[in-house]
Amino acid sequence: MENKRILIVDDEIFFLQLIDSMLKRIGGYEVMTLINTHDLVKRINDFKPDIIFLDIVMPEADGIEACRKLKNELYIKDIPVIMLSAMSRDEDKKRAFEAGADDFIAKPVTKEILISKIDNFLGRKE
């Protein structure tokens, strides 16, 4: 069975390292982490992730706008995008869903929630 490819875009390096380490320990996942949305479409086309986790608040580019761009790309739009944010107000969730996000996870995220979201979305895809 081929490893599932997970792309995580977040400006918090500690968070990226924690999630990357956790998924690698579990096994069955190939993980790419990015600290910004620079060249995101190109990186996605090269890596071909099965699922994308994208932080809403980023210093260089807003995650909401990045999600909107991804969902307008023909070869990317069907990849599930799960927005991450420490802000979990209804307004933030609404903005994420209006941009095309498939789901929303409030930080801090537990291992159980993260894995269940991955399994849920990737199970649907197969």
Secondary structure as GFF3:
##gff-version 3
##sequence-region A 1 126
A	DSSP	beta_strand	4	9	.	.	.	ID=ss1
A	DSSP	alpha_helix	13	26	.	.	.	ID=ss2
A	DSSP	beta_strand	29	34	.	.	.	ID=ss3
A	DSSP	alpha_helix	40	47	.	.	.	ID=ss4
A	DSSP	beta_strand	51	55	.	.	.	ID=ss5
A	DSSP	alpha_helix	63	71	.	.	.	ID=ss6
A	DSSP	beta_strand	81	85	.	.	.	ID=ss7
A	DSSP	alpha_helix	90	98	.	.	.	ID=ss8
A	DSSP	beta_strand	103	106	.	.	.	ID=ss9
A	DSSP	alpha_helix	111	125	.	.	.	ID=ss10
###
